[in-house]
Amino acid sequence: MLPGGAVGSLRLLRLTMDKLLSANQAGWLERSFVAEASRAEVAYFSLSGADGQPGNPARPRCFLPPPGRCYSFGVPAASTPQEGVRAARLQWTLQRRLEQEAPWGDRGRVLPLLCYGRGGALLEKGFLVQDERGLPETRAFLEELLGALLPAPAHLWVYEPGESGRFGCALWGCEGPGKESELLGRANVVAAEEPQAHPAVGHLLGNAVFRSREAARQVLEECTSIIPESRLILELVDKCPKHPKKGNFPVIVIEGLDGTGKKILHSPTHPISFHLRDTFHIVSN
């Protein structure tokens, strides 16, 4: 039997952990998602408390009926240009392994997924996995993949039918190879209305468009290990004055974007190509 002081400490520890779990779950419930089923079709859904109101009873159309199973995970949104390059490379690695090693073969799909919070704050970019057959080895494969590539605990959402006709999900923390995953919480999944603007629109500045030349320079610095030619560009950038002097003659620069779908820069690898294209544009300007 534990002494009275130890019992009191254990109760306090349990109470503290319950409060932390409730606080963390409150953060999860503030999340919304948009899955890109095709270039012309997107599906919005959000989370609600497992003991709350069912909300919109319609199953979001991006989820499969039984026996199909769906899973999702994401990479935290980058806060700096360097982190953006690393996140893009990690997402590409995850996507490539999903395409090449997945147990579902041609009976499944991997959809792009965005996770955003209140006010449209972008939280994660990831994937929604659709397994038509609901294979048990799919979850084991995903847990092993995330545990190996993402910092522990890597979060894996597992979607499944709930009680009273609800559709729910469970959040699992993957601790890494050889370790058991931990259940972190449960929630209901409800269809959400399409917002007036896509959640990614508010994040174009700083992600698709650089705020400054220094931000573009940081991308080049991050890419020097995989694209040595970036060092030469950096040397040229450093030779240019940060604050060019105004000349005696007015110069008007007109830059247009055509709709032919051509890409000026083809050589960089896919996961960082869009970062580098924008970098070269701003540096050259």
Secondary structure, 3 states (H helix, E strand, C coil): CCCHHHHHHHHHHHHHHHHHHHHHHHHHCCCEEEEEEECCEEEEEEEEECCCCCCCCCCCCCCCCCCCEEEEEEEECCCCHHHHHHHHHHHHHHHHHHHHHCCCCCCEEEEEEEEECHHHCEEEEEEEEEECCCCHHHHHHHHHHHHHHCCCCEEEEEEEECHHHCEEEEEEEECCCCCCCEEEEEEEEEECCCCCCCCCHHHCECCCECCCHHHHHHHHHHHCCCCCHHHHHHHHHHHCCCCCCCCCCCCCCCCCCCCCCCCCCCCCCHHHHHHHHHHHHHHHC
